[in-house]
Amino acid sequence: MINTENEKTDVEITPRTDIIFRNIFGKEGNEAILEDFLEGIMGEKVKVKKLQSNEELSVENIYQKRAILDVKAELEDNRIIDIEMQNKEYYYYNKRLLYYLGKIITGQVKKGKKYTDIKEMIIINILNYTLPDVPEYITKCHITNENKYYVKEVTLYYIQLPRFLEERKLLDPNSKYEDIIKSKLDEWCVFLCDENEGVRNMAVKTNLSLEEAVRQYEELSARPEVVEIAFRRQMAEADIKSNEEYMRQAGIEEGKAAGRAEGRLEGKVEGKAEGRIEGMIYKQKEIAKKMLEQKVNVQIIIQVTGLTSEELEELKEN
């Protein structure tokens, strides 16, 4: 973890910081780093055929919608890899994942293509929070039914960094290196957690790709433009979080009132549920109106309220 101080701000930068993560794992020329990381996750040797260049993360586009994929690549065997570093828990994350999975699938079947042209997809979710009732720090998932038939074209991995910290006792000063590092993936998790520099420095001695990733991390963290982007990103996240909390509280109060009124007519339980939903929708539109008046970026409004761009256009017209 690097704390970079300047006259404006104290910025915390880690390998999980989006601009750092993308530059290390998603930049052309760093295929060997990505391949070593994927080998640790998938347990097999892989070869990256091409990296898909993401939109450059700059000061100007900091307020972009947070549903952007971090790293996308295609392997030599034509499998598609998507990696997302998720630093904060969002209640809609799984739905967003399904949305992007659908986009990846439909994006492959263009005019003149066949369904048989759909390539195998591997979605890797690196989470800086824990999933309930999932004690393992790495989980591999398929789409299955009760008879264990699965859609082999889709594989999901979930890596919970806090579970790794807890399982391997990374913060315990008495923990031994051999108790923490048991696999290649463990080496990369130590790097991403960024909580034990001593163990990380021991790991790089036997992993040249990890050594290069650490070197790039330290070099990137010292660049003023990276510090500026990280600071703006943190400010944007803080703004969105504040607006989301305001909307949540307002929606709860509005929903309670609407629920009580509806409950008197159609029954207390059903009325409260429906009233909360209607109240939240109404409040979201009211919040959106105020944000439009303040000329807030449209993508932030969509992110905070959950409204669609079409619904915002209707509000503008009214």
Secondary structure, DSSP 4 states (H G I P E B T S, - for coil): -EEEE-SS-EEEE-TTSHHHHHHHHSSTT-HHHHHHHHHHHHSS---EEEEEPPPP--GGGTTS-TT--SEEEEETTS-EEEEEEE-S--TTHHHHHHHHHHHHHHHHS-TT--GGGPPPEEEEEEESS--TT--SSEEEEEEE-TT--EEEEEEEEEEEHHHHHHHTTTT-TT--HHHH--SHHHHHHHHHHT--HHHHHHHTTS-HHHHHHHHHHHHHHT-HHHHHHHHHHHHHHHHHHHHHHHHHHHHHHHHHHHHHHHHHHH-HHHHHHHHHHHHHHHHHHHHHHHHHHTT--HHHHHHHH---HHHHHHHHH-
